[in-house]
């Protein structure tokens, strides 16, 4: 997530410089074609081109609205994961207790069990984060992805390194054999609840309530995977680019006819006008692309690493721990 209130010119230039050169080449070629090679009939009426521009603008508005809806839905899902994690920790602390007189577990043993269940919830959030960021659907040359990969230290970390503080080695080795570690972490949680119920440490009502939290975590994971695996329909993403480029290619011919009305000495102004209008349309199209897949590790995506760190801090504080990691701060104005 990009956190600065304004986008730095360096980032804008990183995105735009190639496109600006292309727009300048297109409009410059049309200008040379008319003024130096004598193709005076190259000018087109501006009205039909402006109608195309209006249609493209409506199409982009629909695409951007749909893309932002996916981003907003992803943000809400992770908000639910945060709430589920806090709810889980509270339940563990108050429900994991000795239910039978003949059970002679010490308080230290109960604390170990509570810590195990709470740490496994933290591991679930981190495992889900890594799964969602795997197998990017963006092009490997995507500018936003490159900016994060090249400038953020998380690119050097592995999922094993992230899970070691929260799971024992046997569980990590078990999860490394699975294609969906996050789901199996939740399954381990449910198995542990059953064991605790059989030992008389967890009563049936508490087990049912805690199982509902696990089910809600499954639901959140499934919704995240739905967003991840089913992007915006390709016809919207593909044809928005096609329509924008059709408009950009036709625009200088329409601007030519308009600026000719102001006199031959001002016709050259169609070049900067074309560059500006084309840039506005392309940026609008790119905004929709950047919001379409909110789990791709790009600069505008959901800051799942920061959310997982906040979950870790909250849940470890529930356990009474005082040596806690600090909250993540943006690096280069990017919060992951």
Number of C-alpha atoms within 10 A of each C-alpha: 19 19 15 12 7 7 11 11 9 9 12 11 12 13 16 14 11 11 15 18 11 12 23 19 14 19 27 18 14 22 23 13 14 16 14 10 10 10 13 12 9 15 19 17 13 17 10 12 20 16 12 16 20 13 15 23 18 11 18 26 15 13 24 22 15 17 23 19 14 21 22 14 16 22 18 13 18 21 14 15 25 21 14 20 24 19 14 21 26 15 18 23 18 10 18 22 20 18 14 12 7 8 12 9 11 9 11 9 11 16 15 11 18 21 20 17 23 27 20 21 29 26 25 25 25 23 22 22 22 17 17 20 16 12 9 15 13 16 8 9 8 12 16 19 19 15 17 21 16 10 12 16 10 12 11 7 9 10 16 15 8 14 20 13 13 21 20 12 13 8 15 17 12 12 18 12 9 11 10 13 20 24 20 16 23 20 15 15 21 18 12 15 23 16 13 17 17 12 14 18 20 22 19 14 10 17 19 13 13 21 18 14 18 21 15 15 24 17 14 21 21 13 15 22 15 11 19 24 12 9 15 18 9 9 8 15 20 10 14 22 18 13 18 22 16 15 21 23 17 20 25 29 23 21 23 26 19 17 17 16 10 10 9 10 9 11 18 17 15 24 21 15 17 25 23 15 13 23 17 12 19 19 14 17 22 18 16 22 20 22 24 25 27 29 26 22 26 27 23 22 23 24 22 23 18 17 22 25 19 18 22 26 19 18 23 20 14 16 17 8 11 9 9 12 11 9 13 14 12 16 14 13 15 20 23 24
